[in-house]
Amino acid sequence: MSLQNDDRPALEITRGTATEEELAALIAVVSDAYAAEESNAVAEEPVVSAWTRTQRSLRKPLRRDIPWGRFAR
């Protein structure tokens, strides 16, 4: 099973000959399992403590490509 550009799973039967009923059952089971997995896959909200919220952020590094003062050449 692989994802195509439209984000739908693609099935490829590589062996045997499946009837239309077997293919329909396979597609129904795989689609249901895919939908259930997708609905359960939720990102958790990060927990931010009061200490983290009040901390001062780190200083950005100096840009060495911008000359300044009498040190510019």
C-alpha positions in Angstrom: 0.0 0.0 0.0 1.4 3.4 -0.9 0.2 7.0 -0.8 -0.4 8.8 -4.1 -0.6 12.5 -4.6 -4.2 12.7 -3.6 -3.4 11.0 -0.2 -5.6 8.0 -0.8 -4.1 4.6 -0.2 -3.5 2.6 -3.4 -3.9 -1.2 -3.4 -2.0 -3.5 -5.8 -2.9 -7.2 -6.1 0.4 -9.0 -7.0 -0.8 -12.6 -6.8 -3.8 -14.7 -7.5 -7.2 -13.7 -9.0 -9.6 -11.9 -6.7 -13.3 -11.7 -7.3 -15.1 -8.4 -7.2 -16.6 -9.4 -3.9 -13.2 -10.2 -2.4 -11.8 -6.9 -3.7 -14.8 -5.0 -2.2 -14.3 -6.7 1.1 -10.6 -5.9 1.1 -11.1 -2.3 0.2 -13.8 -1.9 2.9 -11.6 -3.5 5.7 -8.4 -1.5 4.7 -10.3 1.8 4.3 -12.0 1.3 7.7 -8.7 0.5 9.4 -7.0 3.5 7.7 -9.8 5.8 8.8 -9.6 4.5 12.4 -5.9 4.9 12.5 -6.1 8.4 11.1 -8.7 9.5 13.6 -6.6 8.2 16.5 -3.4 9.9 15.4 -3.6 13.3 17.1 -0.7 15.4 18.2 -0.6 16.1 21.9 -0.6 19.7 23.0 2.8 20.6 24.6 2.7 21.3 28.3 4.3 24.6 29.1 5.0 25.3 32.7 4.9 28.8 34.3 8.7 28.6 34.7 9.2 28.1 31.0 6.8 30.9 30.1 8.7 33.4 32.2 12.2 32.5 31.1 14.0 35.0 28.9 14.7 33.6 25.5 18.3 33.1 24.4 20.1 35.9 22.6 20.4 35.5 18.8 23.9 35.0 17.6 25.8 38.0 16.2 25.7 38.3 12.4 29.3 38.3 11.2 28.3 39.3 7.6 27.3 42.9 8.6 30.3 45.1 9.4 30.0 47.7 12.1 32.0 50.5 13.7 35.7 51.1 12.9 36.2 47.4 12.4 34.5 47.5 9.0 36.9 47.2 6.0 
